[in-house]
Amino acid sequence: MQGDFICETTNFDNKLSISGGLYTATAGFAYFEVCNGSDQNQTLYLEEPLQAEEFSFHNYGQLHCMFAASNPKQKISQQELNIRTEHLNDEEKQNLIKLCKSFKKLFYNEGDQLTFSNTITHSIPTVDNVPIHTKSYRYPFIHKEEVRKQISKMLQQNIIKNSHSPWSAPVWVVPKKADAMGEKKWRLVIDFRKLNEKTISDKYPIPNIADILDNIGKTKYFTTIDLASGFHQIEMNAHDANKTAFTVENGHYEFTRMPFGLKNAPATFQRVMDNVLGDLVGNICLVYLDDIIIFSSSLQKHIGDIKLVFTKLQNANLKIQPTKCNFLRK
């Protein structure tokens, strides 16, 4: 393989993982970001090739990157919780709906203002402060309106702001797979590879998915909670926000919230979630980045455990995405 390609996040049993993202191959070789979740030095041996796709306009990239829908769904009313309950019996459904109604402000619906938590801000320590300015990529004319819409939406959400930064990363538009309704969506990708090369690594541990699955194997009920655009709910450190600047045809912008694609963004998000949930982690729930898994031995305990997690999230001013949550699974 030669040139740019996309590699998915790959987890291994020995607490090693390869970060998914956009990489460059030269003469058949490429350097990867490897996360070691153990406290020992390890050597990674690949028994089979990694899954990768060439990066082009026509394929779908599994990137840590920002995105927005082309045609957002109409905002639901407060009476509609937008949660899946078809798998629940009457008792389970009544308990869940009653609980969720008492935490309406925690649920994010399309069109709502996305809040953020400033318990921890995201910093970008670099080996030097020499700005990187990469020439913008040319994207097809048909995507110019899509870029304008997404930039406008992020400005309205206060996720980005106008910038005078000497730093600049290029952008690209990548198609997503159509949803169940056939609605076509797009990702606006910021190529932070040059910035990531000079970013000092954050060694905060990321949990191993296999360990998480082992911990919930014997529980009767489990619930998965997904945060709404989780990375964008973390505030950028004001001193480093200028390093996130990017340029499009109609302007120069920088992030006020943590963007996708930064080298240490996963570590910062994991730190925030561990800090917010505190001693609940390991006792009634486990956290993997923006996914929270709650596990319990009975229905009533599970409802109580969900309430404890909801309370912590609401106190931290975070929002969850109800359509991506799975409640009371067995």
N, C-alpha and C positions, 0 to 999 in steps of 0.2 A: 504493500500500500504506500502511496506517495501523496503528500499534501494534507489538507485538513480532513479530519474525521471526527465522528462522535462516538464516544464509548459510554456505555451505561455503568452505573455504580455496581460494583461486584464485591460481595462479601464472602469471606472465607472462614472456615471453622476455627482457625487459630487466632481469631480476633483481628485479622488483617482485612483491610478493604481498599479497593481502588476507587477513587472518587470519579463519578461520572462527569463528563463535560466535553468541551471542544479541545482537541489536541492536534498537533502537527507531526506528521511522519516525514522523515528525511532518509532517503536511501533504505527504506524498509525498517527504520528504527524510530522509536518515539519514547519520550520520558513521561512517566505517569506520577500523579500524586498518590502515595500510599499511606493510609492511616493505620497506625499500630495501636490497638486498643489494650494491649497488655503492658506489663511493666518490665518486659525483657526485650533485648534486641532479637530480631528474627530475620530469617531469610525466606523470601516468598518464591516458591516453585510453582509454575503453572503446569497443570496436567493436560490442559487443553487450551486452544487459542481463546482470547477474549472476543466477545461479541462487539463488533464495531460497524459503523455505517459511514460511507463517504459523506462529507458535508456539502450539500448543495441546496438550492431553492426548492427542489422537488421532493426532498425527503423530510421525514419527521425527526427532530432531534430531541433526545432525552437529556436536556440540559437543566442545570440550575440557572434559571433565567426568568425575567419578568414577563408577564403575559396579561392580556386582557381579551375579553370576548368581543366579537364584531357586533353582535346584536344581543345585548344582555336581556335576560328574561324580565318580564314585568315584576316589580317588587310585590312580594306577597304581603297580605295584611297581617296585623298582629295576631289575629285569631288563628292563622295558619302557621304551624310550626315547621312544616316542610321536612318532617322526619319520617323514616320508613318504619312502619309498624305492622306490616302485613304478616310477619312471621311470629307475632306475639299473640298469646291468648288474652282474654278479656282482663284478667287481673293484672297481667304484666303491662298491657296497654294503658289501663287506667292509672297505674302508679307512675308510669313514665310520662304521660301527658301532663298529669298534675304537677310533677316536678319541673318539667320544661317550661310550663306556663309561668312558674314562679321565677324563672330566669330569662324572660323574654329579651332583656337588654343584652344578654350574652350572645344571642343568635344574630349572625350577620346575614343580611339579605341583599341581593343585587341592587345597587343604587344607594345603599347606606353609606355614610361616611366611615371610612376605615380608621378605627382608633389605633393607638400605639401605646406600648409600655416603655417607660424610660428607666425601669429598674436597673438596667445595664444598657449602655450604648455600645455601638460597634465601632471599634477603632481599626485603623489600617497602618500598623507599624511597618516601615520600609527601611531597607538598608541605606538609602539616601533619600533626599527630598528633591532630586532632579526630576522635573515633570516629564511624563511620557505623553507624546502627542502622536497618535497613529492616524494616518490618512483614512478618511471615511470610505466604506465600501459603497459601490454603486448597486442599488437595488432596483428591481423592475419598476417602471412607471406606474403600473397598476397598484403597487403597494404604497404609493405616496399618500393616498387618502387614508389608508389603514394606519400608517405611522402617525399621521396628524391626529386621528381619533384617539389613539392610545396615549399620545403625548398629552392631549387635552384632558383625557380622563385622569391621568396621573397628576397633572397640575391641579385639577379640581379636588383630588384626594389628598393633596399636599404630600405626595410621595416624592415628587421632584420639584425643583424650582429653577428659575433662570440662573445662569452661572457666568462668571467672568474668569473661571479657572484656566490656568495654562495647561492643565491635563485634559486629555481627550481620548476616549476609546471609540472604536467604530461600532456600528449597529447593523443588524441584518434581520429580515423578516422570515420566519420559518412557519410553514403550515402545520397545524395540528390535525389529528384525525377528527372527522365530523362526529358529533355526539349522536345519541340515540334518535334525536329529532331531525338529524341531517343538517344541523346548524354548523357552518364552517367557522373555525376559529383560527387565530394566528398567535404566534409568539414573537415578541420583539426581543431579540437577543443582543445583549451587550457583550462584546468580546473583551473581557478583562485579562486575557492571558499575559500580556506584557506587564500589567500591574501586578498580577499574581507572582510573576517571576522574581520580583524584587520585594515581595511581602514576606515579613518574618513570620514563620509558622506559629500558630497557637496550638499547644499540645493538649488542650482540654479533651478528655476522653469521650469518644462516641460509642454508645453501647453496641454490642454485637447482636444482630437480629436472632441468631440461633439461641443465644442465652435468654433473650426475651421470650421466645416461644417455649423454651424449657420451663420457665417460671409460671406460665399460664396453662400448662398442659393438663393439670388436674382440677381446675376450677370449674364450677357449674355455669357461671355467667361471666361474660366479658363484654366490654364496650370499648369501641375505638372512637376517639375524639380527634377531629382534624381542625386545625386552626385555619381561618380564612386568610389566604395569602400571607402565611405565617411570617416570612422574612420581612415583609413590609409592615409588620406590627412592631418592629424593633427600630428604635431611633438611631440615626447615624451620629457619631461623635462630631461635633461642629468643626473640630480642628482637622478632621480627615475627610470631610464630605467633598471637598474640592477634588480629591483623587478619584472620585466616582464619576467625574464629568464625562459626557458623551455629546456628540454632535450629530444633528440631523439637518435636513435641508432648511428647515424653518427656524433653527436656533441651536443654542448651546445650553445644556442643562446639567444639573448635578442632583444627587439623591439626598433627601432629608431622612429617608428610611433606608434600612439595609437592603441592598439589591441582591438578586440572585447572581451567582457566578463568581463571587469573591472567594478567594482562597480560604479565609477563616470564617466565613459566614456560618457554615454548619456548626463549628465549635462555639461561636457566640450564641447561636440559637439554643444549642443544647445546654449551655451554661444558664441562659435566661430561664428555660423551662425547669431545670433542676432547682434554681433559686426560687422561682415562683411557687412550685409545688412542695418544696422542702421535704419534711419527714414523711410525706405521703408516698414519695417515690420508694419503691421496694417493699412497701407494706400493703398498699391497696392499688397501686398503679405503677406502670413503667413508662418511660418516655424515650422515644427515638425521634429526635429532631422535632417536627411539628405534629407528630402522631403520639397520642396518649392512649395507653391501654389500661383499662380499669378491670380488675378481676376480683370475683367474690364467690363465696360458697353457697349463698342463698339469695332469693329475690329481695327481701327486705334489706339485707346488708348491702346488696348491690345498689339499690336505690339510694341508700344512705351514703355509700362511697362516691357515687356520681355527684351527689349534692356537695360533698366535701371538695371534690375537684372543681366543680362549677364555681363554688364560692371563692376558691383561690384564684381562678382565672378571672372572674369578674372583678375581684379586688385589685388585680394587676392591670385592669383596663384592656384585657384581651378579648377577642371575638372568635367564635367557632363557626365553621361552615356546616350547617345542618345537613345539607344534601350529601356530604361526604362522610358523615358520622354513621356508625353502626351500633345501635343500642341493643342491649340484652341478648346478645348472641350466646349460643350454647355449644 
